[in-house]
Amino acid sequence: MRLHFVIHEAFEAPGAYALWAEQRHHCVSHSRVYLNEPLPTAVNDIDMLVVMGGPQCPATTMAECAHFDAQAEQALIAKAVQAGKIVLGICLGSQLIGEALGAAFDHSPEKEIGKFPIVLTEAGQAHELFAHFGSPLNVGHWHGDMPGLTPDAELIAYSEGCPRQIVAYSDRVFGFQCHMELTPDVVELLITHSEEELRLAETHRFIETPAQLRAHDYSDMNQKLYTFLDKLAARCDKSAI
């Protein structure tokens, strides 16, 4: 399988998504836009497009962040969706998927930074790709916004602080507002670049301190993510036969 990652910042690394691809010996390419690497002009050589998170939002302009072209990324997502590719969006990436499909992002009721439970909806519990998650499931969070819902979207999971944590836009297109890819290394990168946000831990119920963030074991949610990705890849392999 050929994966292409769109990475907005060095500290918003693919983490467990990249480890999964490496362990399965998939071919991986990148658009590290913070290094001004270009987005793909075509999707023929991509089987799975993974759009990562970042401190931006879909409304961020290039005047505000010169390396982030929201419209170009939405066009790439739309092209991949139309071509029947797997498209995964994480945090900002999930919001960009919604925007590309005509559903505007929104602010989450609560800012969440830490490891907190998500709850699967009935649709999520019945979904073959998510049934193994169990409910509730403790996962990583690092956000203040959430993706929009298209008329055909299925809400898979929510949390106490955010009503849209995982969204199935189709059988191949999924938005993860939560961060199941976090590893200790990625958490350290995020802590280093989030000093101001983490100072809010005393006044926000869903923001943890650096010490709390470092104390978590992220391996269980990583394994749940790997199983989801394995199921998704197998499903798409079968449909290609």
C-alpha positions in Angstrom: 0.0 0.0 0.0 1.2 3.5 -0.8 0.6 6.1 1.9 1.0 9.9 1.6 1.2 12.0 4.7 0.4 15.8 4.7 2.3 17.1 7.7 1.7 20.7 8.8 4.3 21.0 11.6 7.3 19.0 12.7 5.7 18.6 16.2 2.5 17.2 14.8 4.2 14.0 13.7 2.4 11.0 12.3 3.5 8.9 15.3 1.7 5.5 15.3 0.4 6.0 11.8 3.9 6.0 10.5 5.0 3.2 12.8 2.1 1.1 11.4 3.1 1.8 7.8 6.7 0.9 8.6 5.8 -2.3 10.4 3.6 -3.4 7.4 6.3 -2.5 4.9 4.1 0.0 3.1 5.5 2.7 0.8 5.4 6.1 2.4 5.8 9.6 1.0 5.3 13.0 2.6 4.3 16.6 2.0 6.0 18.4 4.9 4.4 21.7 4.1 6.3 23.4 7.0 9.4 22.7 4.9 7.5 24.0 1.8 7.3 20.6 0.2 4.6 20.5 -2.4 1.3 18.7 -2.2 0.7 16.0 -4.8 -0.7 17.2 -8.1 -2.3 13.8 -8.7 -3.5 10.9 -6.6 -2.9 8.0 -9.0 0.1 6.8 -6.9 -1.6 7.2 -3.6 -3.7 4.5 -1.9 -4.1 6.2 1.4 -4.0 9.9 2.1 -3.4 10.9 5.7 -3.8 14.6 6.6 -2.3 15.4 10.0 -3.1 18.0 12.6 -1.6 21.4 13.3 -2.2 24.6 15.3 -4.0 26.1 12.2 -7.7 25.8 11.5 -9.4 25.5 8.1 -10.1 29.3 8.2 -6.3 30.1 8.7 -5.2 32.2 5.7 -1.8 32.1 4.0 -1.2 35.6 5.3 -1.4 34.2 8.8 0.6 31.0 8.0 2.5 31.1 4.7 3.1 27.3 4.5 -0.6 26.3 5.0 -2.9 26.5 2.0 -6.2 25.3 3.3 -7.9 25.5 -0.1 -5.2 23.5 -1.9 -5.4 20.8 0.8 -9.2 20.6 0.5 -8.8 20.3 -3.3 -6.4 17.4 -2.8 -8.7 15.7 -0.3 -11.7 16.1 -2.7 -9.6 14.7 -5.5 -8.6 11.7 -3.4 -12.2 11.1 -2.3 -13.5 11.3 -5.8 -10.9 8.8 -6.9 -12.0 6.3 -4.3 -8.9 6.5 -2.2 -8.7 6.0 1.5 -8.6 9.4 3.2 -7.9 9.8 6.9 -7.8 13.2 8.7 -6.4 13.7 12.2 -7.5 16.8 14.1 -7.0 19.7 11.6 -7.0 17.0 8.9 -10.5 15.8 10.0 -11.8 19.4 9.8 -10.3 19.8 6.3 -12.1 16.6 5.2 -15.4 18.1 6.4 -14.7 21.4 4.7 -13.7 19.6 1.4 -17.0 17.7 1.5 -19.1 20.9 2.2 -19.4 20.7 6.0 -17.9 23.6 7.9 -15.7 23.0 10.9 -16.8 24.3 14.3 -15.3 25.1 17.7 -15.5 22.3 20.2 -17.4 23.1 23.4 -14.2 22.3 25.4 -10.5 22.5 24.6 -9.0 19.0 25.3 -5.3 18.3 25.8 -4.6 15.0 27.5 -5.8 11.4 27.6 -9.6 11.1 28.1 -12.3 8.6 27.2 -14.3 8.6 24.0 -17.6 6.8 23.8 -18.8 4.9 20.7 -22.2 5.7 19.4 -24.5 2.8 18.4 -23.3 3.2 14.9 -19.7 3.1 16.1 -20.3 -0.1 18.2 -21.9 -1.8 15.2 -19.2 -0.7 12.7 -16.9 -3.5 11.7 -13.9 -1.2 11.7 -14.5 0.2 15.2 -16.2 -2.6 17.1 -12.9 -3.7 18.7 -12.3 -0.3 20.3 -14.6 -1.0 23.2 -16.5 1.8 24.8 -15.4 3.9 26.6 -11.8 4.0 25.2 -9.1 6.3 26.6 -7.4 8.2 23.7 -5.2 11.2 23.2 -6.6 14.7 22.6 -5.0 18.0 21.6 -7.6 20.3 20.1 -10.1 23.2 20.4 -12.1 22.6 17.2 -14.0 19.8 15.6 -15.0 18.6 12.1 -18.3 19.4 10.4 -20.9 16.7 9.6 -22.1 16.1 6.1 -25.7 14.8 5.6 -24.3 11.3 5.0 -21.7 11.2 7.7 -22.0 8.7 10.6 -20.8 9.9 14.0 -18.7 7.0 15.4 -17.5 8.5 18.7 -17.8 11.5 21.0 -16.3 12.6 24.3 -17.6 14.6 27.3 -15.7 17.6 26.0 -16.3 17.2 22.3 -19.4 15.8 20.5 -17.5 14.9 17.3 -14.5 12.7 17.9 -14.6 10.2 15.1 -16.6 10.7 11.9 -17.2 8.2 9.1 -17.8 10.3 5.9 -17.9 7.1 3.8 -16.6 3.6 3.9 -13.1 4.9 3.0 -13.1 8.4 4.5 -12.7 9.0 8.2 -12.0 12.0 10.4 -10.3 11.5 13.8 -10.5 14.6 16.0 -8.8 12.6 18.7 -5.1 11.7 18.5 -4.7 7.9 18.6 -1.3 8.3 17.0 0.3 9.8 20.1 3.5 8.2 21.3 5.8 9.4 24.1 8.1 11.0 21.5 5.3 12.8 19.8 3.9 14.0 23.2 7.3 15.5 24.1 7.3 17.4 20.8 3.8 18.7 21.5 4.6 19.7 25.1 7.6 21.7 23.9 5.5 23.7 21.5 2.4 24.1 23.7 3.7 25.9 26.8 1.0 28.6 26.7 -1.9 26.1 26.2 -0.6 23.9 29.0 -0.7 26.8 31.4 -4.5 26.5 31.2 -4.4 23.2 33.0 -5.4 24.8 36.3 -8.6 26.4 34.9 -9.7 23.9 32.2 -11.0 20.5 33.2 -9.9 18.7 30.1 -6.3 20.0 29.9 -3.6 18.0 31.6 -0.2 19.1 32.9 3.1 18.0 31.2 3.6 15.6 34.1 0.2 14.0 33.5 0.8 13.8 29.8 4.2 12.1 30.3 2.7 9.5 32.7 0.2 8.0 30.3 0.7 4.7 28.5 -0.3 5.3 24.9 0.3 1.7 23.6 -3.2 0.4 24.0 -4.8 3.1 21.9 -2.0 2.7 19.4 -2.8 -1.1 19.1 -6.5 -0.3 18.6 -5.5 2.1 15.8 -3.3 -0.5 14.2 -6.2 -3.0 14.1 -8.5 -0.3 12.6 -5.9 0.4 9.9 -5.4 -3.3 9.2 -9.1 -3.8 8.8 -9.4 -0.8 6.6 -6.6 -1.9 4.4 -7.9 -5.4 4.1 -11.4 -4.2 3.2 -10.0 -2.0 0.4 -7.8 -4.8 -0.9 -10.8 -7.0 -1.2 -12.8 -4.4 -3.1 -9.9 -4.0 -5.5 -10.0 -7.6 -6.5 
